[in-house]
Amino acid sequence: MEGDAYMYRISPLGSLRNEDGTPTQLVASDAQMWNPLMNLEEGAVSAPEKVSRYLGSYYVEVTFPVKGLKFKSNLGLDARTKQDYQFYSSNTSTRQLGTSYAYNGMSKYTMMTLENMLFYNRDFGKDHTLGVTLLQSIQEDKTESNKIGVQDVTSDDLLYNDLASSFIIDKIGSNLTKWTMASFMGRVNYNFKDRYLLTISARYDGSSRLATGHKWVLFPSAAFAWRIKEESFLKDVDYLSNLKLRLGWGITGNTAIDPYKTQGSLSYGRYSYGSNGVLAFYQNEMPNPNLSWEKTQQWNAGIDFGFLNGRIGGSVDLYLQNTNDLLMDRQLPIVSGFGGVTTNIGKTRNKGLEITLNTINIDTKDFKWSTDVMSVSYTHLR
């Protein structure tokens, strides 16, 4: 119960109840030890919390009369509402025979994602397969809240349902936080004889959380795979069931920062100016008009292998990641008036080797036993 963290210090020699069974107000005549059993009396405390959530996923798919051409639109919704009610009568250890307290707060979170995708997949003869994907997506994330707490409500029976019946406002506030992201993507897949596979893609992403002039960045990527097992010089090697070489390169981005870091935030304080109460606004966070994407460039090479019709298989992967323009909080001298500022600073390099090996030891109609007999990972971070 709120305000009862001191209960472990209550004297075991004190009485918690009067002779008529009602809880005492103070324990062992200690003016600082209010009896927490007061909060258990009927009507003393009411603090329910109501949470509702809606998750929805919808799509529309259209197949055109052109061979291999298809359109799909996805809509995802996530809406959560939390209602927080609190009431403490004056006869509680929290209020200590002072004024009653009532609170009513609401927070609402909504996230919406819309994706529009156009697909074109087509075989050309026996040897060539082409796939093209175009995507446009938007995402909106919004959090809004409001709260009010008052003292000395007209009647305890009102609980938190009629806060206007109080003349003493203890706290009041509201908030709105919103950010959006938009993306455009194109990807081309080419397959030649199911032996050589090439993928080229590019994303153009924009985030409202970043500074003007730095919101939009292009992220290209490419990947190539060669199924060596399908070559004529290995096709008849019975003990080898899979051998595939993979190469990849790409750039990805990150904008995992709070909204409005580019503008800085304001706080306010109340003070008296003559006989009037006024508000004073001041900046409590340094703005950064140059915030941009954190970008990671990755190279990777790998080989997949399998023997004895897949009973033994695994992979070996080498990777190298270079991350630049890290989004981090940088400490500032106290004379600047700010403790720190979010900025693009620093870089990291991450490289390593991963080896996995798995086996199917027994595979019968009634029993199957498979194991990952080895998983080795070496990573070097700088």
Buried (B, 14 or more C-beta within 10 A) or exposed (E): BEBBEEBEEBEEEBEEEEEEEEBBBBBEEEEEBBBBBBBEEEEBBBBEEEEEEEEEEEEEEEEEEEEBBBBBBBBBBBBBBBBBBBBBBBBBBBBBEEBBBBBBBBBBBBBBBBBBBBBBBEEEEEEEBBBBBBBBBBBBBBBBBBBBBBBBBEEBEBBBEBBEEBEEEBEEEEEEEEBBBBBBBBBBBBBEEEBBBBBBBBBBBBBBBBBEEBBEBEBEBBBBBBBBBBEEEEEEEEEBBBBBEBEBBBBBBBBEBEBBBBBBEEEEEEEEEEEEEEEEEEEEBBBBEEBBBBBBBBBBBBBBBBBEEEBBBBBBBBBBBBBBBBBBEEEBEEEEEBEEBBBBEEBEEBBBEBEBBBBBEEEEEEEEEEEEEEEEEEEEEE
